[in-house]
Every structure is written in C-alpha cells, then in structure tokens.
C-alpha cells in the first residue's frame, strides 16, 4: 500500500466495526454496542486502522480484536478460544495507539490521524500522538473542555460565541451529489498548535437548529482551515472501507470462533481489499467504491 498509493499527506483512521454473532464461544463475543446494528447486540468488535490519501485511495492496513473484561478476566475461557495468556485487556483507544505505532515503525507515509469521539476523548492517546509529533483532527463531544485565556470552556459554549464573520463555507469532500459543504469555524486555544474546529450544517433541522460537530486539532499554527477540514472529512474513509470489505472481500463472512482464526480471516480480507485498491491505482482509478455518504453517521 505504501508503494502503490502512499502519500505524506495520508491520513490514518482508527475505527471499529461490529460482527454479529449468536455464539457465546467466539473469541471476544459479548453483548456490546454494535455500530453495525446501531444498538447493543451479541457481537465481536474489531478495531481497524484505515489509510486514506489525497485522491481517494484507501484501504485497511491493520486490525485488532477487542476483548471485553469479561473475557480477559477469565483466563480459562480465553484459552478455550485460543487467546494467548499475555493478551490483557486494552481499551479501543489503546488498540488504536498500538496500530498507529506499528504504522510508524513500518515506515508508512502519512501526515495526519483522524478519529471519532471514542479516541478524541482519550487523553493518553492524544498525549501519545503529540509526543510523537503527529498532527491530528479528532472528533469530540460538545462538552469537551477547551483551554482558553478565561479557563476551561465547553466546546459548544465557545461555538456560540463565534460571530457570523467567523464562519467559512468549505467542502470536506465529495459525496454522491457532489461537494459536501458545511460552515466551519476555527477557534484558538492557549496553545498555538491546538485548535477547536467546529462544523455547522447549512440548513436547520426539524427544531430550527443547525447541527454542530466538534473536533480537537493538533497541528502547526500555520495550518490552513481547508487542510483541517480535509482531514476531518477523511474520517469517513474508514466506513467506506468497512462497507467495501464486507461487500467485496468477505470481512464479515466467516464462521470461525478461535482468536487466531479471526486474525487470519480479517488479514486475508484486508489483503484482498488492498490488492483491489492497488490494481485500481495501477489502472488510473482512484477508488473502488462509491463516494462518501452525504450524511455522515453520528
């Protein structure tokens, strides 16, 4: 992937997807939140690392199976499912950090990390990225505390103070109907390389309010708003990869139960997806599947 579509402007995107299961013996299976189903279900959850580059090339490049504490606290159950004794509990942001570190060690060319609120709210992950001098655009909730000269202020309270002239209409990438435009505002903090990025929908919802989304950013002070918006928009590349891998390379089409078998299947599916992406790139095609959804998932 690095040789075929690698780019220093590439974005690493850790994200999770669920695999619905009826079994109670499949490694890591539990009643837990499944983004795939949109509710609590009996499922396995995989944390993956997607890679997206300017021009829409993308693929999944790493994976980890999330193991709830109910599994890691029961070593006999783990052994029956082939889970190694040294595999301890790790949060999803911790798994994301491990994969990002592996991408660095492998020499994968990239310039940014983008992720959802699960990672955005995780202080140790943000600290790790900053210690390694990695730029990021991470989604955060409206209650996220932002350091200002007046002290810590909630993200939504700061957004309410932005004057009309402080919003810029910028596209964060093409959707099925063309460019996806939103209003964006960039709010400074007490640190020159940390900002709060706010996205506002162009049209009001049923309650006459315009939807807001918030991102904490770490990047050089000279970074343009358009570049931060580009990275924020690239976060949805992970969802596209999941859709393509499940539809085209069987990522969720398996009956295996053991821990090692899950890794083998996931790896082969990812390899097949990467192979298709490389073939498309060699033939001058930028992507294998449809454009970003017009309405990003929550």
N, C-alpha and C positions, 0 to 999 in steps of 0.2 A: 504494500500500500504506500509506503514511504517513497519507493522508487517510481511508482506509477502516477500517483496524484499528490504526493507530499508537497506541502507549501508552508513557508514560515508564518503565513497568516492563518494557518489552520486552527480549528477550534476543537478542543477535547470536551466531550459532553458526557459526564456520568449520569446515568438514569436507570430506572428499574422497570421491569415488566413482570406480570404475573402469569403463571401457568396453572390453570385449574386442574385439580386432581381429586379423585374420590378416595384414593388410598390413604391410609394413616401411616404407611411404612416407607413411602418415598422420602428420600433424604430432604430434610428441611420443610416438609409439608406441615401446614398448620392453618388454623382459621386466622387469617390476617387480611389486611387491606390489600385489595387487588385493583390496581388501576385499570387492568384489562376488563374486569367485570363492573367496575365502578362501585364496589361495595365489599363488605367483609365476606370472604369465601374461603373454602378449604383449598389451599393452593401452595405452590412453590413460588418464590420470588427470586429472580435473577437480577443482579446489579451488573450493568454493562457499561463499557466505555465506547462511545461513538466518536468518530473522527469526521469532521466536515471541513472542506476547503472552499475558498472562493471559486465560484463557477459551479457549485452544487455537487461536486464529487463527495461521496460519503460512504462510510461502512462502519461496522462494529469491529473493534480491534482487541477487546479484552472482556473478561467475564468473571464473575464470582457468584456462587450460590449463597444467598442469605440464609443463615441458620438462626432461628429464634432461640432464646434462652432455654425454652422447654426442651430443645434438642441438646444444646451444648452442656446443660446441667445434668443430662442423663447419658453417661458415657457408654453404658451397655446398649442403649438404643442407637447411639452413634455407630458403635462397632458393627451392629447388625446391618446398618445401611452403608458400611464401608467408609465412614467418616474417620479420618486419621485422629489419633489421640491428641496430637498437638494443634488441632483445629479448634480454637477457642471462639467465644462469642465476639463478634465485631459488628458495630453499627453499620448502617448503609453508608454514611459519610466516611467511616474508616475504610470500608472496602473500596470506595471511590478513591481515597487517598493512596491506597496500595497500588491501584491500577495506574493512576497518574504518575506515581513514582516509577513504575515499570516502563511507562511510555518514555519518560525522561531517560532512564538507563538504556533503553533500546535505541535512543537517538531519533525518536520520532519528531519530525519538524512541526512545530506549532507555536502559536503566539498567544493563545487565549484558552481559558477554561470557562465554560458556561454551564449552569446547573439550575435545578429547581429549588424550591424553598427548603426541602429536606437538607440539602447541602448548604444553601445560603445562610441558614440559621446556625450552622455548626461552627462555633468559634475555632476549635482546633484545626478544622480543615482550612478555614480562611487563614489562620496563622501559618499553617504549613505552606500554603501557596505563596504567601507574602515572603516567608523565609527563603523560599526557592526563587524569589523574584519573578513570579508568574503573574501575569495580568489576568483579571477575571471579571465577569459580569454574572452575578448570582442573584436569582430571584429571592425576595424576602417578603414577609407579611407586612401589612400596613402598620402593625405595632412595632416594627423593628426600630430600636433606638439608634439615632444618628447623633454623632458628636458635633456640636456646634459651639460657637462662642458663648451662647447662652446656656450651655449644658446639653444633656441628652434630651433629644426631642423625637417624638414618634414620626415615622416616615409620612403618614397621612396628614399630620399636622403641618409638616413642612410643605407638603404639596399644596395645601390650602392657602399658603402664603405666596405662591408663585403668581406674579402679575400676568396679565394677558399677553404682554410682550415677551414673557419668558418662555412661552411655548413655541416649539417649532414643529411643523408638519413634515415628517420624514418617513419613507418607506423602510420597513425592516425585512424586505424580501418579497419575492413574487409569490402570489397564491394562484389558485386555479383561475381566478378572474383578473389577474394582473397584480401590480404592486399593492402591498398591504400598508396603507398609510395610517399613521396614528399621530397624535400630538405628543411631543416629548419635551421634558424639562430636565436640565442637569443642575443639581444643587450641590454647592461646595460644602465641605466639612472643615474641621480643624486641621486635617492632614491634606497637603497639596496633591497627593496621589490617591486619595479616596473621595468618591463622589456618590451621591444618591441619584439614580436615574429613574425618572417617573414616566410611565406610558399612560396616555389618556385616550379613550376611544373617541372617535369623531362624532358619533351620534348618541343621543341619550337612550337609556334603556326604558323599560316599562314604568319605572319610578321617576323618570325625568332626570336621572343622574347619569353621568358619563363614567364608565368603568375605569378604574385606576389599577395599575400594576407597578410594583416597585422592585428595583434592582440595586444592590450594593456593588460598587465598582472599585477595582484597584488597578490603576494604570498610570503611566506618566502624565503629569499635569497638562502636557501639550496635546493629549489625545483628543481628536475631534469627536463631536457628538455623533456624527454619522458613523464613525467606526464603532463606537459603543453600541449604537442601535443595530448595526450589522451583526455584532456578536450576540446580542440579546435575541435577535431573530433566528440565529443559527441553532439555538437550543432545541428547536422543534425538529432538527435533523435526526435526533435520536428516535423520536416517534416514527418518523418515516422509515428509519432502518428497521425498527421492530415490525412495522407493517410489511415491509418487503421481505424480511427474513421469515416471518410466519407464513406469508402467502407464497413465496417463491422458493425458499430453501428449507422449509420444514422445521423452523426453530421450535415450534410448539407441537410438532407431530412426533411424539415419542411415547413409549410405554416403559422406559427404564425406571428403576427405583433407586439404584445404588448411586452414591455420591460421585464416584469416578466415572460411571456411565453417563451421568448428566453432563459432566465436563466434556467428555468425548463427543457427545451428540451436539452440544452447544458449539464446541470448537469447529466441528465439521460444517455445521450450518453457517457459521460466521465465515469460514474459509470459502464456502461456495458463494456467499454473497460478495466477498472481496474479489473472488475470481470474476464474477459477472461485472463488477464495477471496473476492474482493470481492463477487461475485454471492451467494455463500453468506452473507456477512456482512450484505448488504442484506436478505436474507430471514430474518434472525434465526437462521441456523445458525452455530454456532461453528467447525465444521470440516468438511472434505470427505471425510475418510477415517477409518479405524479408529483406536482408541486406541493408546497406547504399547504396545509388546510387554511382556509380563510379565517376561521375562528379557532385560535389556539385553545387547547384543553386547559382546564383550571389547574 
